[in-house]
Amino acid sequence: MVEPVEQQTEELQRLERAAEESHRPEDIPASAARANRRAARHTSSSWSGFVSYFVVAAVIGLGLFLLDWQDTLFRPTTESRIHRYLVGALSVVGLLAGAKAVDVYAISRLRNTVSRFNLQRILRLAVGIAIVFIAISVLFVNWYAAVVSLGLISLIVGFALQTPISSFIGWIYILARAPYRVGDRIQIGDARGDVIDVSYLDTTLWEIGGRHLSTDHPSGRLIKFPNTNVLNTPVYNYSWPLFPYVWNEIKFSIAYESDLQFVATTMQKLAEEELGESMMKKVKLYRDLLARTPVDDLQVQERPVVVFRVNPNTWLDAIVRYLVEPKRSGPVKTRLTRKLLQALNAAPEKVLFPRSNLR
C-alpha cells in the first residue's frame, strides 16, 4: 500500500533529523524513535541558575510594594514614573528568566550542535526585540507619538539599509528552510567551501579549491557573502545528513585491444578495497531508508561501478565510479589512483596504455 505524500515527507524529515544526531547510520532508526520519546518526556533540572533572577525580582517587587503602601514619599508625577520604571525592570527580569529557562530546558538538551547554535541566536534576537519594546513602553507614555516617531525613523532607515534588511530576511530563510547549516560543504555562485558561520547578515565559508588549487583542498582563504544571495542564487549542498556522499570518478585511457573484463574486475575490486565494506553497508542502509520516502524510485548502488566510453582520440576511457564523502574525495582519489595504476601496469599484456607520441 502506497503511503500518502505528506506522510512520506514527514518520514523523510524525521529520518534526516535522526541522521544529524547519529554518528553511525545503523543507529538512525533507533535515534528517530528516541527523538519521538524525548519530545514527550518531561525532565527536571536544578534551579540554582535562576537564583539571581529571583533575588532581583524580589527586590523590585518589594520596591513596588513600598511605593504602593506609602504614596506620600514622592510627587504624583515622580511616583508614576518610578512605578513605570519598576514594572519595566520586573518585566525585563521575567523575560530574561524565561529565556534562560528555554535555553536550559529546551535548546541545550538538543544533541545537534547546529540546531543549538541557530536556536540560541534566534532566542537572543527575540529577547533583544522584546527588551526594546519594553523600554519604549516605559519611556513613552504617549504610544501614538512613539509609534509615529518610530514609523518615520523605520522608513528612513529602511531605505538606507535595504541590503542589510534583505540579508536579515535571508538569515531567517536559512534557519527556516535550511539550504545549508554550519559544517556543510556548499557551492553558491562562484563560492565553494565549508560553512563555518551563519550570522544575522552574512555567511562565512572556509574556501576549498579556488584559483590557486586544482583540488578540493582548503585554500586558506575565507569567503563572506550576504545572506540575501541565498534568495536569488542556487545553493549546491554536498552534506545532506541522510546521504552525505557524492559520486566521484577516476578515468584512464586504454587501447581497444585491452582485456576489458580484466580491467573492469581489477578496478572494481581495488575500489571496493579502498572504500571498505562499511561504506557499502552504509549506502545500502540509506537506500533502504530512501525507499520509504517520496524518492523511493532513486537507484543508489552500494558498490563501485566500472563503465567504458569511446574516446574521440581512438582510445577507450575506463571509468570507475564510486561514492565518497565530499571532504575525503581528494585523499581517496589520490590513494585509489596510485593503486589502480600499479595494478594495471603490472599486466602490460592485458592493459595497453597510450605511450610516447600516441598519447
Residue pairs with C-beta under 8 A, 6 or more apart in sequence:
3 11
3 292
5 294
8 292
8 293
8 294
8 296
9 293
9 294
11 292
11 293
12 242
12 293
12 294
12 295
14 32
14 35
14 36
15 28
15 32
15 242
15 289
15 292
15 293
16 240
16 241
16 242
17 32
17 35
17 112
18 28
18 29
18 31
18 32
18 35
19 25
19 28
19 31
19 241
19 242
20 112
20 114
20 115
20 241
21 31
21 35
21 111
21 112
22 28
22 31
25 281
25 282
25 285
25 286
26 281
26 285
28 285
28 289
38 109
43 105
43 109
45 104
45 105
49 100
49 104
50 97
50 100
50 101
53 93
53 96
53 97
53 100
54 97
56 93
57 90
57 93
57 94
57 97
60 86
60 89
60 90
60 93
61 90
63 86
64 83
64 86
64 87
64 90
67 73
67 79
67 82
67 83
67 86
71 79
73 79
74 82
84 138
84 141
85 138
87 138
88 134
88 135
88 137
88 138
91 134
92 131
92 134
95 127
95 130
95 131
95 134
96 127
99 123
99 126
99 127
102 123
103 120
103 123
107 116
107 119
107 120
107 123
108 116
110 116
110 119
113 182
114 181
114 182
114 183
117 182
118 175
118 181
118 198
121 200
122 175
125 200
136 146
136 150
137 143
140 146
158 165
163 226
163 228
164 201
166 226
166 228
166 231
167 200
167 201
167 202
167 226
167 227
167 228
168 200
168 201
168 227
169 227
169 228
169 231
170 226
170 227
170 228
170 229
170 230
170 231
171 198
171 199
171 200
171 201
171 227
173 179
173 227
173 230
173 231
174 180
174 198
174 203
174 227
174 230
179 186
179 230
179 235
179 237
180 186
180 195
180 198
180 203
180 235
180 237
180 239
181 195
181 198
181 239
182 195
182 196
182 197
182 198
183 194
183 195
183 239
184 194
184 195
184 237
184 238
184 239
185 192
185 193
185 194
185 195
185 208
185 237
185 238
185 239
185 326
185 327
186 192
186 193
186 194
186 195
186 205
186 235
186 236
186 237
186 238
186 239
187 235
187 236
187 238
188 225
188 229
188 230
188 233
188 234
188 235
188 236
189 225
189 229
189 233
191 205
191 207
191 223
191 225
192 205
192 207
192 208
192 209
192 210
193 205
193 206
193 207
193 208
193 218
193 223
194 205
194 206
194 208
194 218
194 327
195 203
195 204
195 205
196 204
196 205
196 206
196 222
197 203
197 204
198 204
198 227
200 227
201 226
201 227
202 224
202 225
202 226
202 227
203 224
203 225
203 227
203 230
204 222
204 223
204 224
205 222
205 223
205 224
205 225
206 218
206 222
207 218
207 219
207 220
207 221
207 222
207 223
208 216
208 217
208 218
208 219
209 215
209 216
209 217
209 219
210 219
210 221
212 219
213 219
215 330
216 326
216 327
216 329
216 330
217 330
238 244
238 246
238 326
239 326
242 286
242 289
242 290
243 286
243 290
243 300
244 325
244 326
245 283
245 323
245 324
245 325
245 326
246 323
246 324
246 325
246 326
246 329
247 321
247 322
247 323
248 321
248 322
248 323
248 324
248 329
248 332
248 333
249 319
249 320
249 321
249 322
250 267
250 319
250 320
250 333
250 336
250 337
250 340
251 317
251 318
251 319
252 317
252 318
252 340
252 341
252 344
252 353
253 311
253 313
253 315
253 316
253 317
253 318
253 353
253 354
254 263
254 315
254 316
254 317
254 318
254 351
254 352
254 353
255 315
255 316
255 352
255 353
255 354
256 315
256 316
257 352
258 316
258 350
258 351
258 352
259 347
259 350
259 351
260 308
260 316
260 318
262 347
262 350
262 351
263 306
263 318
263 344
263 350
263 351
264 306
264 308
264 318
266 340
266 343
266 344
266 347
267 304
267 306
267 318
267 320
267 340
267 344
268 303
268 304
268 305
268 306
268 320
270 336
270 339
270 340
270 343
271 304
271 320
271 322
271 336
272 280
272 303
272 304
273 339
274 332
274 335
274 336
274 339
275 304
275 322
275 323
275 324
275 332
279 302
279 323
280 302
280 303
281 302
282 302
283 300
283 301
283 302
283 323
284 302
286 300
287 298
287 300
287 302
290 296
290 298
290 300
302 323
304 320
304 321
304 322
305 320
305 321
305 322
306 318
306 319
306 320
306 321
307 319
307 321
308 316
308 317
308 318
308 319
309 316
309 317
309 319
310 316
310 317
311 317
315 354
320 336
320 340
324 332
324 333
344 351
344 353
345 351
345 353
